[in-house]
């Protein structure tokens, strides 16, 4: 479904190039999206790495023994209580 939607957007943009006032805007949008591919790759890598860090820290694991759910404006975040053993 998403692929079909993206193909339809590309086809629509190509059809809008027929009209002279819109051809510059369509060309500019195409160039901007083409230039953003490096940034989007970097952004995707950063999101993946942050998710791996949270996975290693155990922030997404509700099976840990000492956790306290605390709701706030961003949803329910889990705060872990650690105790130092003497």
N, C-alpha and C positions, 0 to 999 in steps of 0.2 A: 504494500500500500504506500509506504513512504517512497519507494523507488519510483512508482508511477507518478506520485505527486511531484517529485523533483524533475522527472522527465517533462511533465506538463508545464512546469514553471520555465524550464529552459526553452521549450517550444514556444511558449507565449512571449518570452523575451525576444526570441528571434523574429517572431511575427511583428512585434512592435518596432523593429528596426525599419520597417517599410515607411513609417511616418517620419518625416524629416525632423520635426521638433523632438521626437522621442529617441531618435537614433543615437544622439550624443549621450543621453542619460543611460541607455541600455549598454552602450559600449563602456561607459565609465563604471557601471555596476559590475560588468563582467571582468574588467581589469582589477577592480578592488577585490573581488572574490578570489581571483587568480593570485593576487599578491598576498592575500591572507593565508594561503595554504601553509607557509612555513610557520607562521604564528600559531595556527590551529594545530599543527603537528606538535609544536612545543607545548602548547596548552594541554593537549591530550596526554602527553608524556608526564607533565606535572600532576595532572589529576590522578593518573595511574600510580605515580610514585607516592603521593599523599595517601591514597587509599591503602597502599601496601604498608606505609608507616603506621597508619591507624590499625591495620590488621595485626601487625607485629606487636603493637602496644596493647592490644586486646580491647580497644575502645568499642568495638562492634560486637563483643561477645557478652551476652547476658547470662551465660552459664557460670561466670566467675563468682565465687562464694560471697565476697564482700562488695556488693554494689548497692548504691542507693539511687533510684531513679528520681530525678528532680526536673519537673517540667518548667520550661521557661518560654520565652517568645520564639525561640528557634525550633521548637519541638522538644521532645524528651531526650535530654542528654544524660548520659550515665556518668556519675562521679564515683570513682573507686576510692575506698577507704583502705589505706595501707597502715599496718601497725608494725612498729619496730619490736622485734622480739629481744628481750633482754637476757 
